Amino acid sequence: MQLDHLLAKAQSLAYRISAEYNGQPLPDDRRACAAIGCLTVAQQHHCGIILLLRNDMPVHASAFALIGPQIETAFNALWLWYCATEEEITRYLSDGSGKSMRQLVTQVDSALAGRDGQEAAIVRGHWARLSDFVFSGERRIRRWLDANEVDALYSEEAVTELVELSNSMAELGLASYRTIHDKHFTAVRNELARGLRVDQAK
């Protein structure tokens, strides 16, 4: 029952994030566009995990398989926004970052260290679980070997851990989207206001 409640909350979070993303104009900036594109894909992985787990016949192995891409894509977005040079952005748009998940997480963690703001707080708050997944290697096979019989369903504890980590990555993505969106559109509003003042002064 506790897991059902957690999954219902996860689905509500997914709807809320999708509503905030959908229909918004893209900024006229390739760094921002690339990062937002990654965040959208990461959010799709979050939705996929929820759908697979809430199915009448839950598909646990496939849900677990999506958490890696969700983390990697979310941290690609953060890396593009906070770390990548212009040359690296150009390379990313044609060939990807070429970085491992471990490298992405390490560089982003370094860039956010000492910063205020929701992104840094989320990374710090979930660092133990995140680093356990990223730095401890692949653990999905071990989940299958913990039981004494063949069973397609993972333990409730394992699924709960997955959903909590996926939710934290979704919240990180939303915080990053707001950072990018607010920075860009604040600049646009300021530019429009300056233009209006110039026109009024003529």
C-alpha positions in Angstrom: 0.0 0.0 0.0 2.9 2.4 0.8 4.3 1.7 -2.7 1.0 2.3 -4.3 0.8 5.7 -2.6 4.4 6.5 -3.7 3.6 5.6 -7.3 0.4 7.7 -7.2 2.5 10.7 -6.0 5.1 10.0 -8.7 2.4 10.1 -11.3 1.0 13.4 -10.0 4.5 14.8 -10.1 4.9 13.7 -13.7 1.7 15.4 -14.7 2.7 18.6 -12.9 6.1 18.7 -14.7 4.6 17.9 -18.1 2.1 20.7 -17.7 4.9 23.1 -16.9 7.0 22.0 -19.9 4.4 21.6 -22.6 3.6 24.5 -24.9 6.4 26.7 -23.7 8.5 28.6 -26.3 12.1 27.6 -26.8 14.7 30.2 -26.0 16.8 31.6 -28.9 20.0 30.1 -27.4 21.5 26.8 -28.4 22.9 26.0 -25.0 19.5 26.5 -23.4 17.7 24.5 -26.2 20.1 21.6 -25.9 19.7 21.5 -22.1 15.9 21.7 -22.3 15.8 19.0 -24.9 17.7 16.7 -22.5 15.4 17.6 -19.7 12.4 16.7 -21.8 13.8 13.3 -22.6 14.7 12.7 -18.9 11.1 13.5 -18.0 9.8 11.0 -20.6 12.0 8.3 -18.9 10.4 9.3 -15.5 7.0 8.9 -17.0 8.0 5.5 -18.6 9.2 4.2 -15.2 5.8 5.1 -13.6 3.8 3.6 -16.4 5.8 0.3 -16.3 5.4 0.0 -12.5 1.7 0.9 -12.4 0.8 -1.5 -15.2 -1.7 -4.3 -14.3 1.3 -6.6 -14.9 4.3 -4.5 -13.6 7.4 -4.7 -15.8 10.1 -4.2 -13.2 13.2 -5.0 -15.1 12.4 -2.5 -17.9 11.5 0.1 -15.3 14.9 -0.4 -13.6 16.6 -0.2 -17.0 15.3 3.4 -17.5 16.8 4.9 -14.4 20.3 5.0 -15.9 19.2 6.9 -19.0 17.1 9.2 -16.9 20.0 10.2 -14.7 22.4 10.4 -17.6 20.1 12.6 -19.7 19.3 14.9 -16.7 23.0 15.4 -15.9 23.8 16.0 -19.6 21.4 18.9 -19.4 23.1 20.2 -16.3 26.5 19.7 -17.9 25.4 21.6 -21.0 24.1 24.5 -18.9 26.8 24.8 -16.3 29.9 23.2 -17.6 30.2 22.8 -21.4 32.3 25.2 -23.5 30.9 26.5 -26.8 33.1 24.0 -28.6 31.7 21.2 -26.4 28.1 22.3 -27.2 28.9 22.1 -30.9 30.3 18.7 -30.5 27.4 17.6 -28.3 24.8 18.6 -30.9 26.5 16.4 -33.5 28.0 13.5 -31.6 26.9 13.8 -27.9 29.1 14.7 -24.9 31.3 11.5 -25.1 31.3 11.5 -21.3 30.4 8.6 -19.0 27.6 9.1 -16.4 30.3 9.1 -13.7 32.1 12.0 -15.5 28.9 14.0 -16.0 27.8 13.6 -12.3 31.3 14.5 -11.0 31.6 17.6 -13.2 28.1 18.9 -12.4 28.6 18.2 -8.7 31.8 20.3 -8.9 30.0 23.1 -10.7 27.2 23.2 -8.2 29.4 22.9 -5.1 28.9 25.9 -2.9 26.0 27.3 -4.9 22.6 28.2 -3.5 19.4 27.3 -5.3 17.1 24.3 -5.7 19.3 22.3 -8.1 22.3 22.3 -5.8 20.0 21.4 -2.8 18.5 18.5 -4.7 21.9 17.1 -5.7 23.2 17.4 -2.1 20.0 16.0 -0.6 20.0 12.9 -2.8 23.8 12.5 -3.2 24.1 9.3 -1.2 21.4 7.4 -3.2 22.6 9.0 -6.5 26.3 8.2 -6.0 25.4 4.7 -4.8 23.8 4.1 -8.2 26.3 5.9 -10.3 29.6 4.9 -8.6 28.8 1.4 -7.3 28.3 -0.1 -10.7 25.4 -2.1 -12.1 23.3 -3.5 -9.4 20.1 -4.7 -11.2 21.4 -8.3 -11.6 21.9 -8.6 -7.9 18.2 -7.8 -7.4 17.3 -11.0 -9.2 19.7 -13.1 -7.1 18.4 -11.9 -3.8 15.4 -14.2 -4.0 15.4 -18.0 -3.6 13.0 -18.5 -6.6 12.5 -17.2 -10.1 10.2 -14.1 -9.9 9.7 -11.3 -12.4 8.9 -8.9 -9.5 11.5 -7.0 -7.6 11.2 -6.5 -3.9 9.1 -3.6 -2.7 12.2 -2.1 -1.1 14.0 -2.1 -4.4 11.1 -0.6 -6.3 10.6 2.1 -3.6 14.3 3.0 -3.9 13.9 3.2 -7.7 10.8 5.5 -7.6 12.4 7.8 -5.0 15.5 8.2 -7.1 13.5 8.7 -10.3 11.3 11.3 -8.6 14.4 13.2 -7.3 15.8 13.3 -10.8 12.5 14.6 -12.1 12.5 17.3 -9.5 16.0 18.2 -10.4 15.0 18.4 -14.0 12.1 20.8 -13.2 14.4 23.0 -11.1 16.9 23.1 -13.9 14.2 24.0 -16.4 13.0 26.8 -14.3 16.6 28.1 -13.9 17.1 28.1 -17.7 13.6 29.5 -18.5 13.8 32.3 -15.9 17.3 33.4 -16.9 16.4 33.5 -20.6 13.0 35.2 -20.3 14.1 37.7 -17.7 16.8 38.7 -20.2 14.1 39.0 -23.0 11.8 41.0 -20.8 14.7 43.4 -19.9 15.6 43.8 -23.5 12.0 44.6 -24.4 11.8 47.1 -21.6 15.0 48.8 -22.7 13.6 49.0 -26.3 10.3 50.5 -25.0 12.2 53.1 -23.0 14.2 54.1 -26.1 11.0 54.4 -28.2 9.3 56.5 -25.5 12.4 58.8 -25.3 12.2 59.6 -29.1 
